[in-house]
């Protein structure tokens, strides 16, 4: 039962811990999903469709005839993620600020979130269009594990374990320049502006900032964040020019 989840995960080269992290659940809980001891809920189906790169129809064939989008989130609220852009934006961000002692995996999660959601607030268009869920420490991009694994397998990204103020920190270094041609001038300027504004903050400070942001604040735990909620942001996080 539900062995398709296990087979798909192995095919993508993802560990149980990585998929569990994307779903916002513990590894033992995820193991029960693979063993068929518990079923995917609607929210988890929406997230897995992004993590596994599966269309709605293919996932429905594997699982059931249920809708994969949670009842409180419209289809258009979970955009189709641009995987190529995700990879290059991640590499670009790391090339710019990855060597800073405060920029580990947790800080990268928040930088990607603000880059994505701030761009949507300014333009009403998606830059990466990544799917983020609400976790305790702030928004988490559900495809990060898959994207970083792909880049590591291609030798474009190296993972390093470090320390920051005595805490374990997972850092990344790039081995080649990102393909910035995939990003237009306005997108690059937006990313640069975001890094100037946010990259000096610690992971804790970025998490605290995300916690007052409306998309995170109004979502339930482990729920997909709604891009359209940026239009109800407080002054502290809004980037809309008056």
C-alpha positions as a Markdown table, in Angstrom:
| # | Residue | x | y | z |
|---|---|---|---|---|
| 1 | Unk | 0.0 | 0.0 | 0.0 |
| 2 | Unk | 1.2 | 3.5 | -1.0 |
| 3 | Unk | 4.5 | 2.0 | -2.2 |
| 4 | Unk | 4.3 | 4.4 | -5.1 |
| 5 | Unk | 5.4 | 7.2 | -2.7 |
| 6 | Unk | 8.5 | 5.2 | -1.7 |
| 7 | Unk | 9.3 | 4.3 | -5.3 |
| 8 | Unk | 8.9 | 7.9 | -6.5 |
| 9 | Unk | 11.0 | 9.2 | -3.6 |
| 10 | Unk | 13.9 | 6.8 | -4.4 |
| 11 | Unk | 13.6 | 7.6 | -8.1 |
| 12 | Unk | 14.2 | 11.3 | -7.3 |
| 13 | Unk | 17.1 | 10.4 | -5.0 |
| 14 | Unk | 15.4 | 11.9 | -2.0 |
| 15 | Unk | 15.7 | 10.7 | 1.6 |
| 16 | Unk | 12.7 | 10.0 | 3.9 |
| 17 | Unk | 14.0 | 12.9 | 6.1 |
| 18 | Unk | 14.0 | 15.3 | 3.2 |
| 19 | Unk | 10.5 | 14.5 | 2.0 |
| 20 | Unk | 9.3 | 14.6 | 5.7 |
| 21 | Unk | 10.9 | 18.0 | 6.1 |
| 22 | Unk | 9.1 | 19.3 | 3.0 |
| 23 | Unk | 5.8 | 18.0 | 4.3 |
| 24 | Unk | 6.5 | 19.5 | 7.7 |
| 25 | Unk | 6.1 | 16.2 | 9.6 |
| 26 | Unk | 8.5 | 13.9 | 11.4 |
| 27 | Unk | 10.3 | 11.1 | 9.7 |
| 28 | Unk | 8.4 | 8.4 | 11.7 |
| 29 | Unk | 5.2 | 10.0 | 10.6 |
| 30 | Unk | 6.3 | 10.0 | 7.0 |
| 31 | Unk | 7.4 | 6.4 | 7.2 |
| 32 | Unk | 3.8 | 5.5 | 8.1 |
| 33 | Unk | 2.7 | 7.1 | 4.8 |
| 34 | Unk | 5.1 | 4.9 | 2.8 |
| 35 | Unk | 4.0 | 1.8 | 4.6 |
| 36 | Unk | 0.3 | 2.6 | 4.1 |
| 37 | Unk | -0.4 | 2.9 | 7.8 |
| 38 | Unk | -1.8 | 6.4 | 7.3 |
| 39 | Unk | -3.1 | 8.3 | 4.3 |
| 40 | Unk | -2.1 | 11.5 | 2.7 |
| 41 | Unk | -4.4 | 14.4 | 3.6 |
| 42 | Unk | -5.3 | 17.0 | 1.0 |
| 43 | Unk | -2.6 | 19.4 | 2.1 |
| 44 | Unk | 0.1 | 16.7 | 1.8 |
| 45 | Unk | -1.1 | 15.8 | -1.7 |
| 46 | Unk | -0.7 | 19.4 | -2.8 |
| 47 | Unk | 2.8 | 19.5 | -1.4 |
| 48 | Unk | 3.9 | 16.1 | -2.8 |
| 49 | Unk | 2.7 | 17.1 | -6.2 |
| 50 | Unk | 5.2 | 19.9 | -6.1 |
| 51 | Unk | 8.0 | 17.9 | -4.4 |
| 52 | Unk | 7.6 | 15.0 | -6.8 |
| 53 | Unk | 7.1 | 17.1 | -9.9 |
| 54 | Unk | 3.8 | 15.3 | -10.6 |
| 55 | Unk | 0.7 | 16.7 | -12.3 |
| 56 | Unk | -2.6 | 16.6 | -10.6 |
| 57 | Unk | -3.9 | 13.9 | -12.9 |
| 58 | Unk | -0.9 | 11.6 | -12.4 |
| 59 | Unk | -1.0 | 12.0 | -8.6 |
| 60 | Unk | -4.8 | 11.2 | -8.7 |
| 61 | Unk | -4.1 | 8.1 | -10.6 |
| 62 | Unk | -1.6 | 7.0 | -8.0 |
| 63 | Unk | -3.6 | 7.9 | -4.9 |
| 64 | Unk | -7.4 | 8.5 | -5.4 |
| 65 | Unk | -10.0 | 10.6 | -7.2 |
| 66 | Unk | -9.8 | 13.3 | -4.4 |
| 67 | Unk | -8.8 | 16.8 | -5.3 |
| 68 | Unk | -5.1 | 17.4 | -4.4 |
| 69 | Unk | -5.7 | 21.1 | -3.6 |
| 70 | Unk | -6.9 | 21.9 | 0.0 |
| 71 | Unk | -10.5 | 23.0 | 0.1 |
| 72 | Unk | -9.5 | 26.4 | 1.5 |
| 73 | Unk | -7.0 | 27.2 | -1.2 |
| 74 | Unk | -8.0 | 27.8 | -4.8 |
| 75 | Unk | -6.1 | 26.2 | -7.6 |
| 76 | Unk | -4.5 | 29.4 | -8.7 |
| 77 | Unk | -3.1 | 30.0 | -5.2 |
| 78 | Unk | -0.6 | 27.2 | -5.8 |
| 79 | Unk | 1.3 | 28.3 | -9.0 |
| 80 | Unk | 3.3 | 26.0 | -11.2 |
| 81 | Unk | 6.8 | 26.2 | -9.9 |
| 82 | Unk | 9.5 | 27.2 | -12.3 |
| 83 | Unk | 12.2 | 24.6 | -11.4 |
| 84 | Unk | 14.9 | 26.0 | -13.7 |
| 85 | Unk | 14.4 | 29.5 | -12.1 |
| 86 | Unk | 14.4 | 28.1 | -8.6 |
| 87 | Unk | 17.8 | 26.5 | -9.2 |
| 88 | Unk | 19.3 | 29.6 | -10.7 |
| 89 | Unk | 17.9 | 31.9 | -8.1 |
| 90 | Unk | 19.2 | 29.7 | -5.4 |
| 91 | Unk | 22.7 | 29.6 | -7.0 |
| 92 | Unk | 22.6 | 33.3 | -7.5 |
| 93 | Unk | 21.6 | 34.1 | -3.9 |
| 94 | Unk | 24.4 | 31.8 | -2.6 |
| 95 | Unk | 26.9 | 33.4 | -5.0 |
| 96 | Unk | 26.0 | 36.8 | -3.5 |
| 97 | Unk | 25.7 | 36.1 | 0.2 |
| 98 | Unk | 26.3 | 32.4 | 0.8 |
| 99 | Unk | 29.8 | 33.1 | 2.3 |
| 100 | Unk | 28.3 | 35.2 | 5.0 |
| 101 | Unk | 28.4 | 33.5 | 8.5 |
| 102 | Unk | 24.7 | 34.2 | 9.1 |
| 103 | Unk | 23.5 | 32.6 | 5.8 |
| 104 | Unk | 22.7 | 28.9 | 6.4 |
| 105 | Unk | 19.8 | 26.8 | 5.1 |
| 106 | Unk | 17.2 | 28.4 | 7.4 |
| 107 | Unk | 18.2 | 31.9 | 6.3 |
| 108 | Unk | 18.1 | 30.8 | 2.7 |
| 109 | Unk | 14.5 | 29.5 | 3.2 |
| 110 | Unk | 13.4 | 32.9 | 4.4 |
| 111 | Unk | 15.3 | 34.8 | 1.7 |
| 112 | Unk | 13.7 | 32.7 | -1.0 |
| 113 | Unk | 10.3 | 33.3 | 0.6 |
| 114 | Unk | 10.6 | 37.1 | 0.7 |
| 115 | Unk | 12.1 | 37.2 | -2.8 |
| 116 | Unk | 9.1 | 35.3 | -4.2 |
| 117 | Unk | 6.3 | 36.9 | -2.2 |
| 118 | Unk | 7.7 | 40.5 | -2.4 |
| 119 | Unk | 8.0 | 40.1 | -6.2 |
| 120 | Unk | 4.4 | 39.0 | -6.3 |
| 121 | Unk | 3.3 | 42.0 | -4.2 |
| 122 | Unk | 5.1 | 44.4 | -6.5 |
| 123 | Unk | 4.2 | 42.9 | -9.9 |
| 124 | Unk | 1.3 | 40.4 | -9.3 |
| 125 | Unk | 3.5 | 37.9 | -11.2 |
| 126 | Unk | 5.5 | 34.9 | -10.0 |
| 127 | Unk | 9.3 | 35.0 | -10.0 |
| 128 | Unk | 10.0 | 31.4 | -9.0 |
| 129 | Unk | 6.4 | 30.6 | -8.0 |
| 130 | Unk | 7.6 | 28.1 | -5.4 |
| 131 | Unk | 5.3 | 26.4 | -2.9 |
| 132 | Unk | 5.9 | 27.3 | 0.7 |
| 133 | Unk | 4.3 | 25.8 | 3.8 |
| 134 | Unk | 4.0 | 27.2 | 7.3 |
| 135 | Unk | 6.5 | 25.7 | 9.7 |
| 136 | Unk | 7.4 | 26.7 | 13.3 |
| 137 | Unk | 10.4 | 28.7 | 12.2 |
| 138 | Unk | 8.7 | 30.4 | 9.3 |
| 139 | Unk | 8.0 | 29.6 | 5.6 |
| 140 | Unk | 9.7 | 26.6 | 4.1 |
| 141 | Unk | 10.0 | 26.0 | 0.3 |
| 142 | Unk | 8.8 | 22.4 | -0.2 |
| 143 | Unk | 11.0 | 21.7 | -3.2 |
| 144 | Unk | 14.2 | 22.8 | -1.6 |
| 145 | Unk | 15.4 | 19.3 | -0.8 |
| 146 | Unk | 14.8 | 18.1 | -4.3 |
| 147 | Unk | 16.4 | 21.2 | -5.9 |
| 148 | Unk | 19.5 | 21.2 | -3.7 |
| 149 | Unk | 19.9 | 17.4 | -4.3 |
| 150 | Unk | 19.7 | 17.9 | -8.0 |
| 151 | Unk | 22.3 | 20.6 | -7.9 |
| 152 | Unk | 24.6 | 18.6 | -5.6 |
| 153 | Unk | 24.4 | 15.6 | -7.9 |
| 154 | Unk | 25.4 | 17.8 | -10.9 |
| 155 | Unk | 28.4 | 19.1 | -8.9 |
| 156 | Unk | 27.0 | 22.7 | -9.0 |
| 157 | Unk | 26.4 | 22.9 | -5.2 |
| 158 | Unk | 28.4 | 21.7 | -2.2 |
| 159 | Unk | 26.9 | 21.3 | 1.3 |
| 160 | Unk | 29.0 | 22.2 | 4.3 |
| 161 | Unk | 28.2 | 21.7 | 8.0 |
| 162 | Unk | 29.2 | 24.6 | 10.1 |
| 163 | Unk | 28.5 | 26.5 | 13.4 |
| 164 | Unk | 26.9 | 29.9 | 14.0 |
| 165 | Unk | 26.8 | 31.2 | 17.5 |
| 166 | Unk | 27.3 | 27.6 | 18.8 |
| 167 | Unk | 24.4 | 26.2 | 16.8 |
| 168 | Unk | 24.7 | 23.6 | 14.0 |
| 169 | Unk | 24.3 | 25.2 | 10.6 |
| 170 | Unk | 24.0 | 23.8 | 7.1 |
| 171 | Unk | 25.7 | 26.0 | 4.5 |
| 172 | Unk | 26.1 | 25.8 | 0.8 |
| 173 | Unk | 28.8 | 26.8 | -1.7 |
| 174 | Unk | 28.5 | 26.9 | -5.5 |
| 175 | Unk | 31.1 | 25.5 | -7.9 |
| 176 | Unk | 30.0 | 27.4 | -11.0 |
| 177 | Unk | 28.4 | 30.6 | -11.9 |
| 178 | Unk | 24.5 | 30.7 | -12.1 |
| 179 | Unk | 22.8 | 31.1 | -15.5 |
| 180 | Unk | 21.6 | 34.6 | -14.9 |
| 181 | Unk | 20.3 | 34.7 | -18.5 |
| 182 | Unk | 17.2 | 32.9 | -17.2 |
| 183 | Unk | 16.4 | 36.0 | -15.2 |
| 184 | Unk | 15.5 | 39.3 | -16.7 |
| 185 | Unk | 16.9 | 42.7 | -15.6 |
| 186 | Unk | 13.9 | 43.5 | -13.3 |
| 187 | Unk | 14.1 | 40.1 | -11.6 |
| 188 | Unk | 17.8 | 40.4 | -11.0 |
| 189 | Unk | 17.4 | 43.9 | -9.6 |
| 190 | Unk | 14.6 | 42.7 | -7.3 |
| 191 | Unk | 16.7 | 39.9 | -6.0 |
| 192 | Unk | 19.7 | 42.3 | -5.4 |
| 193 | Unk | 17.4 | 44.7 | -3.6 |
| 194 | Unk | 16.1 | 42.0 | -1.4 |
| 195 | Unk | 19.5 | 40.8 | -0.5 |
| 196 | Unk | 20.6 | 44.3 | 0.4 |
| 197 | Unk | 17.6 | 44.7 | 2.6 |
| 198 | Unk | 17.5 | 41.3 | 4.2 |
| 199 | Unk | 20.8 | 39.3 | 3.9 |
| 200 | Unk | 22.4 | 41.0 | 6.9 |
| 201 | Unk | 19.8 | 39.6 | 9.2 |
| 202 | Unk | 20.2 | 36.4 | 11.2 |
| 203 | Unk | 18.0 | 33.3 | 10.6 |
| 204 | Unk | 16.2 | 34.2 | 13.9 |
| 205 | Unk | 15.6 | 37.8 | 12.7 |
| 206 | Unk | 14.3 | 36.6 | 9.3 |
| 207 | Unk | 12.0 | 34.1 | 11.0 |
| 208 | Unk | 10.6 | 36.7 | 13.3 |
| 209 | Unk | 10.0 | 39.0 | 10.3 |
| 210 | Unk | 8.2 | 36.2 | 8.5 |
| 211 | Unk | 6.0 | 35.5 | 11.5 |
| 212 | Unk | 4.4 | 39.0 | 11.3 |
| 213 | Unk | 3.9 | 38.6 | 7.5 |
| 214 | Unk | 0.2 | 38.0 | 6.7 |
| 215 | Unk | 0.7 | 34.9 | 4.4 |
| 216 | Unk | 2.4 | 33.1 | 7.3 |
| 217 | Unk | 0.3 | 34.5 | 10.1 |
| 218 | Unk | -3.1 | 33.6 | 8.7 |
| 219 | Unk | -2.1 | 30.1 | 7.6 |
| 220 | Unk | -2.6 | 27.0 | 9.7 |
| 221 | Unk | 0.4 | 24.9 | 10.7 |
| 222 | Unk | 1.9 | 23.0 | 7.6 |
| 223 | Unk | -0.6 | 24.8 | 5.3 |
| 224 | Unk | 0.5 | 26.1 | 1.9 |
| 225 | Unk | 1.0 | 29.9 | 2.0 |
| 226 | Unk | -1.3 | 31.9 | -0.2 |
| 227 | Unk | 0.5 | 34.4 | -2.4 |
| 228 | Unk | -2.5 | 36.7 | -2.6 |
| 229 | Unk | -2.3 | 37.4 | 1.1 |
| 230 | Unk | 0.6 | 39.8 | 0.4 |
| 231 | Unk | -2.0 | 42.4 | -0.4 |
| 232 | Unk | -3.0 | 42.4 | 3.3 |
| 233 | Unk | 0.4 | 42.8 | 4.7 |
| 234 | Unk | 1.3 | 45.1 | 7.6 |
| 235 | Unk | 3.6 | 48.1 | 7.0 |
| 236 | Unk | 6.6 | 46.1 | 8.5 |
| 237 | Unk | 6.6 | 43.6 | 5.6 |
| 238 | Unk | 4.9 | 45.4 | 2.8 |
| 239 | Unk | 7.1 | 46.4 | -0.1 |
| 240 | Unk | 4.5 | 48.1 | -2.2 |
| 241 | Unk | 5.5 | 51.6 | -3.2 |
| 242 | Unk | 3.0 | 54.3 | -2.4 |
